[in-house]
């Protein structure tokens, strides 16, 4: 201070001024931090409320305002909570004095208190924490309450509990016996069917061992099963099994049951639960003999089947019975057969030439040897000049003593499925070829872009950007060109998908088709000249107004001209001609390039198909351009066809109906937007 008094007034003023500036900056920084803190609090997903020691709100963020009935700054907690009711999670009403915020005013801290709140505008569950804040003197200055809306969590918990009860109700009423036990062998759920099935046999159903002592267990062959290998113990060892057939003999009754056992593990692989599902098969086995007795009766119902069915005797394969559907097949194979009665009692080998050498005879022979059902799948026959396919099932019919009595033959016509599969296989093959082609088409421009990016990186690292300016400009042009190429491929794929899904829409307006086509041709003059080609536009009329989508027409014409450029040599000519043809307008693009062979003309508009690339030299493509053109033309109500002579050139002609629309889409009725950009995209694979 003594030093300060020795200073001049100017020096004192400067020191005071500097200190004031520092204080201002500190205050400004504190203010900024305070603003940031308030912004953070305002945007928290949890509700936050600050109140002074009198309970007046100081700050309430957006989420808290959503939850609190009255939340304006200055409102007292008592007023804010005046018209609300609060309940704990057991449904007991919480008095105002025990509200977490009110408790905080008394200096009590509350943490994660779950409550149910009802106020005039809404009802919700919340988890609230309230904390009193003290100053340096230990005086309570304010409180902070944090609100978290847990309504959705509570509702989900209730829903899970309801679903659990529903599942337990379903299990309780399932016809099969279901028992669930823990890793100690204690039953935690036994459904009604299980209680009815086992309670009379077992002493109790509390523990899996309770019923074992008075009962004996036998397998399907009558061998006794020791306690270690009963179903519950097998499950507790981690075994999973299905259809374990066993006999349970208890003092009160004997049961024949089928048991399925499944162990259940926690996320650490520790056994936690076992599930046994049992079915009482006692009555089933009693009725098995009755079912066998009815088997012969069922065999007499062959003619009611909607499938071709025949019964052959054992061992000589004589026809015992045959329905009309099966007879119709034999009649088509053997024209000498006239009636069903004619062939009954005949050996099957007498009806078909070389039958004993066929796979059909081999199949029947295997049925006799193995006494099992045998199948012949996808067998082809020519009936009435048509190729048909059958699945044939040869099933042995047994006597009660287990000997074969007859062989039942069922014939299933699978011709539609097989032919569909053939068509599908062809389609998948074509699509597979397309995927190979499209991957190549996508990789080519990507490789160029990637290589260029590597060069840029190398120039940057070497500090030679300025020296390589001319090369960089060239590389940027290459990147743009290959980006256009990628755009074209992706646009074509997306648009074809839209057309197939029915989401591709035309924006029709009435336009002079002659002017549209002529402008496109004129805009391509420089490009064709640079490639040594001569492009000519001609028409037999100067104006022809039709309803069309200008952007889509431009795409059609550019695609056809692009193909003409790709398949033409220097010095060739491309003629674009617009012609009036009765109720149609014809737009043709003719070149004198390499042409197309006759065998390829039928497939040229197919999706994913390309003419042999050996003919196209540098003219690569995805094989979807002409398919897209055809689809757009057909959406306009027109059609497209091609005329070509190999080695002399091709002519593509688009026919559009001369119709007009009453209500035009004015957004697209003016000139096509992005005309130059569209040209660069659609002709990206012919720009050099």
Secondary structure by P-SEA (a helix, b strand, c coil): ccccccccaaaaaaaaaaaaaaaaaaaaaaaaaaaaaaaaaaaccbbbbbbccccccccccaaaaacccccccccccccccccbbbbccccccccccccaaaaaaaccccccccbbbbcccccccbbbbbbbbbcccccccbbbbbbbbaaaaaaaaaaaaaaaaaaaaaaaacccbbbbbccccccccccaaaaaacccccccccccccccccbbbbccccccccccccaaaaaaaccccccbbbbbbcccccccbbbbbbbbbcccccccbbbbbbbbaaaaaaaaaaaaaaaaaaaaaccccccbbbbbcccccccccccaaaaaaaaaacccccccccccccccccccccccccaaaaaaaaaaaccbbbbbcbbbbbcccbbbbbbbbbbbbbcccccccbbbbbbbbaaaaaaaaaaaaaaaaaaaaaaaaaaaaaaaaaaaaaaaaaaaaaaaaacccccaaaaaaaaaaaaaaaaaaaaaaaaaaaaaaaaaaccccccccccaaaaaaaaaaaaaaaaaaaacbbbbbbbcccbbbbbccaaaaaaaaaaaaaaaaaaccccbbbbbbbbbcccbbbbbbbbcccccccccccccccccccccccccccccccccaaaaaaaaaaaaccbbbbbbcccccbbbbbbbbbcccccccccccccccaaaaaaaaaaccccc
